[in-house]
Amino acid sequence: MPKTDLRVDLLGTSFSITVDEDAFYLKILLDRYRRMVDNAQKATGVEDPLKTAIIAGILLCDEVEKLRAHENTGLGVFESMKAEELTLNLIARIDKALSKET
């Protein structure tokens, strides 16, 4: 497989890496991580880039563990991931609405 350059611009930092992966696959991974970072910021209100990256990493690890746990239960992986994403978005919207009331 040919080497692919991936440009990362996230959380106030920019860098490029060269890896042996498909460019489309890398874009999917980076987009997924960006969404997780956005969800982490919205759900927690944390602005610090390092803390946000750590929270997003923990959320992704949680997602992996839940997927492993559901492998043998027959639950849909997509449905489980979508439910978590919707939950984080709802928490962020509730926090935003509550902050407007004060």
Phi and psi in degrees as GROMACS dihedral restraints (atoms count N, CA, C in turn):
[ dihedral_restraints ]
;  ai    aj    ak    al  type     phi  dphi    fc
    3     4     5     6     1   -70.7    20    10
    4     5     6     7     1   154.8    20    10
    6     7     8     9     1   -71.6    20    10
    7     8     9    10     1   144.4    20    10
    9    10    11    12     1  -124.9    20    10
   10    11    12    13     1   135.5    20    10
   12    13    14    15     1   -92.5    20    10
   13    14    15    16     1   132.9    20    10
   15    16    17    18     1  -121.1    20    10
   16    17    18    19     1   123.4    20    10
   18    19    20    21     1   -95.4    20    10
   19    20    21    22     1   124.2    20    10
   21    22    23    24     1  -112.4    20    10
   22    23    24    25     1   121.1    20    10
   24    25    26    27     1  -125.4    20    10
   25    26    27    28     1    99.5    20    10
   27    28    29    30     1  -155.5    20    10
   28    29    30    31     1   139.9    20    10
   30    31    32    33     1    55.3    20    10
   31    32    33    34     1    37.1    20    10
   33    34    35    36     1    80.6    20    10
   34    35    36    37     1    10.9    20    10
   36    37    38    39     1  -130.7    20    10
   37    38    39    40     1   155.0    20    10
   39    40    41    42     1  -137.5    20    10
   40    41    42    43     1   138.2    20    10
   42    43    44    45     1  -163.3    20    10
   43    44    45    46     1   166.2    20    10
   45    46    47    48     1  -122.4    20    10
   46    47    48    49     1   145.1    20    10
   48    49    50    51     1  -130.1    20    10
   49    50    51    52     1   152.3    20    10
   51    52    53    54     1  -116.3    20    10
   52    53    54    55     1   124.6    20    10
   54    55    56    57     1  -138.1    20    10
   55    56    57    58     1   166.1    20    10
   57    58    59    60     1   -94.8    20    10
   58    59    60    61     1    64.7    20    10
   60    61    62    63     1  -139.3    20    10
   61    62    63    64     1   159.0    20    10
   63    64    65    66     1   -67.5    20    10
   64    65    66    67     1   136.4    20    10
   66    67    68    69     1   -60.2    20    10
   67    68    69    70     1   -40.7    20    10
   69    70    71    72     1   -64.1    20    10
   70    71    72    73     1   -42.8    20    10
   72    73    74    75     1   -61.8    20    10
   73    74    75    76     1   -43.0    20    10
   75    76    77    78     1   -62.6    20    10
   76    77    78    79     1   -39.8    20    10
   78    79    80    81     1   -62.4    20    10
   79    80    81    82     1   -41.1    20    10
   81    82    83    84     1   -61.3    20    10
   82    83    84    85     1   -45.4    20    10
   84    85    86    87     1   -62.2    20    10
   85    86    87    88     1   -46.2    20    10
   87    88    89    90     1   -65.2    20    10
   88    89    90    91     1   -40.7    20    10
   90    91    92    93     1   -62.2    20    10
   91    92    93    94     1   -40.6    20    10
   93    94    95    96     1   -63.6    20    10
   94    95    96    97     1   -43.3    20    10
   96    97    98    99     1   -66.1    20    10
   97    98    99   100     1   -40.0    20    10
   99   100   101   102     1   -59.0    20    10
  100   101   102   103     1   -44.4    20    10
  102   103   104   105     1   -62.0    20    10
  103   104   105   106     1   -39.8    20    10
  105   106   107   108     1   -66.3    20    10
  106   107   108   109     1   -39.8    20    10
  108   109   110   111     1   -62.8    20    10
  109   110   111   112     1   -46.4    20    10
  111   112   113   114     1   -59.7    20    10
  112   113   114   115     1   -45.4    20    10
  114   115   116   117     1   -62.4    20    10
  115   116   117   118     1   -40.5    20    10
  117   118   119   120     1   -63.9    20    10
  118   119   120   121     1   -42.8    20    10
  120   121   122   123     1   -65.4    20    10
  121   122   123   124     1   -43.3    20    10
  123   124   125   126     1   -67.1    20    10
  124   125   126   127     1   -40.7    20    10
  126   127   128   129     1   -73.9    20    10
  127   128   129   130     1   -31.3    20    10
  129   130   131   132     1  -108.0    20    10
  130   131   132   133     1   -23.2    20    10
  132   133   134   135     1    77.2    20    10
  133   134   135   136     1     4.6    20    10
  135   136   137   138     1   -71.5    20    10
  136   137   138   139     1   131.2    20    10
  138   139   140   141     1  -105.6    20    10
  139   140   141   142     1   -23.0    20    10
  141   142   143   144     1   -63.6    20    10
  142   143   144   145     1   124.2    20    10
  144   145   146   147     1   -59.4    20    10
  145   146   147   148     1   -41.7    20    10
  147   148   149   150     1   -65.9    20    10
  148   149   150   151     1   -45.7    20    10
  150   151   152   153     1   -63.4    20    10
  151   152   153   154     1   -40.6    20    10
  153   154   155   156     1   -62.1    20    10
  154   155   156   157     1   -43.7    20    10
  156   157   158   159     1   -62.3    20    10
  157   158   159   160     1   -40.1    20    10
  159   160   161   162     1   -66.1    20    10
  160   161   162   163     1   -44.4    20    10
  162   163   164   165     1   -61.9    20    10
  163   164   165   166     1   -44.3    20    10
  165   166   167   168     1   -61.4    20    10
  166   167   168   169     1   -40.4    20    10
  168   169   170   171     1   -63.0    20    10
  169   170   171   172     1   -41.5    20    10
  171   172   173   174     1   -64.7    20    10
  172   173   174   175     1   -42.6    20    10
  174   175   176   177     1   -62.2    20    10
  175   176   177   178     1   -39.4    20    10
  177   178   179   180     1   -67.2    20    10
  178   179   180   181     1   -39.8    20    10
  180   181   182   183     1   -62.6    20    10
  181   182   183   184     1   -40.3    20    10
  183   184   185   186     1   -60.3    20    10
  184   185   186   187     1   -42.8    20    10
  186   187   188   189     1   -61.7    20    10
  187   188   189   190     1   -43.3    20    10
  189   190   191   192     1   -62.7    20    10
  190   191   192   193     1   -44.9    20    10
  192   193   194   195     1   -64.1    20    10
  193   194   195   196     1   -39.8    20    10
  195   196   197   198     1   -64.8    20    10
  196   197   198   199     1   -38.3    20    10
  198   199   200   201     1   -64.7    20    10
  199   200   201   202     1   -40.8    20    10
  201   202   203   204     1   -63.0    20    10
  202   203   204   205     1   -41.5    20    10
  204   205   206   207     1   -66.6    20    10
  205   206   207   208     1   -32.0    20    10
  207   208   209   210     1   -87.3    20    10
  208   209   210   211     1    -6.5    20    10
  210   211   212   213     1   -53.8    20    10
  211   212   213   214     1   -40.8    20    10
  213   214   215   216     1   -97.9    20    10
  214   215   216   217     1     1.4    20    10
  216   217   218   219     1   -94.1    20    10
  217   218   219   220     1   -15.3    20    10
  219   220   221   222     1    86.0    20    10
  220   221   222   223     1     0.3    20    10
  222   223   224   225     1   -71.5    20    10
  223   224   225   226     1   145.5    20    10
  225   226   227   228     1   -71.3    20    10
  226   227   228   229     1   128.9    20    10
  228   229   230   231     1   -62.2    20    10
  229   230   231   232     1   -46.2    20    10
  231   232   233   234     1   -61.2    20    10
  232   233   234   235     1   -43.1    20    10
  234   235   236   237     1   -63.0    20    10
  235   236   237   238     1   -40.5    20    10
  237   238   239   240     1   -64.4    20    10
  238   239   240   241     1   -44.5    20    10
  240   241   242   243     1   -66.5    20    10
  241   242   243   244     1   -41.3    20    10
  243   244   245   246     1   -65.4    20    10
  244   245   246   247     1   -39.6    20    10
  246   247   248   249     1   -62.2    20    10
  247   248   249   250     1   -41.4    20    10
  249   250   251   252     1   -64.9    20    10
  250   251   252   253     1   -43.8    20    10
  252   253   254   255     1   -62.5    20    10
  253   254   255   256     1   -43.1    20    10
  255   256   257   258     1   -63.1    20    10
  256   257   258   259     1   -39.8    20    10
  258   259   260   261     1   -62.8    20    10
  259   260   261   262     1   -45.8    20    10
  261   262   263   264     1   -62.8    20    10
  262   263   264   265     1   -40.1    20    10
  264   265   266   267     1   -65.0    20    10
  265   266   267   268     1   -40.3    20    10
  267   268   269   270     1   -64.2    20    10
  268   269   270   271     1   -41.8    20    10
  270   271   272   273     1   -60.2    20    10
  271   272   273   274     1   -43.9    20    10
  273   274   275   276     1   -62.7    20    10
  274   275   276   277     1   -41.9    20    10
  276   277   278   279     1   -67.2    20    10
  277   278   279   280     1   -39.2    20    10
  279   280   281   282     1   -64.7    20    10
  280   281   282   283     1   -45.9    20    10
  282   283   284   285     1   -58.1    20    10
  283   284   285   286     1   -42.1    20    10
  285   286   287   288     1   -64.4    20    10
  286   287   288   289     1   -44.6    20    10
  288   289   290   291     1   -64.7    20    10
  289   290   291   292     1   -40.1    20    10
  291   292   293   294     1   -67.8    20    10
  292   293   294   295     1   -35.2    20    10
  294   295   296   297     1   -70.1    20    10
  295   296   297   298     1   -27.5    20    10
  297   298   299   300     1   -72.6    20    10
  298   299   300   301     1   -28.6    20    10
  300   301   302   303     1   -75.5    20    10
  301   302   303   304     1   -21.5    20    10
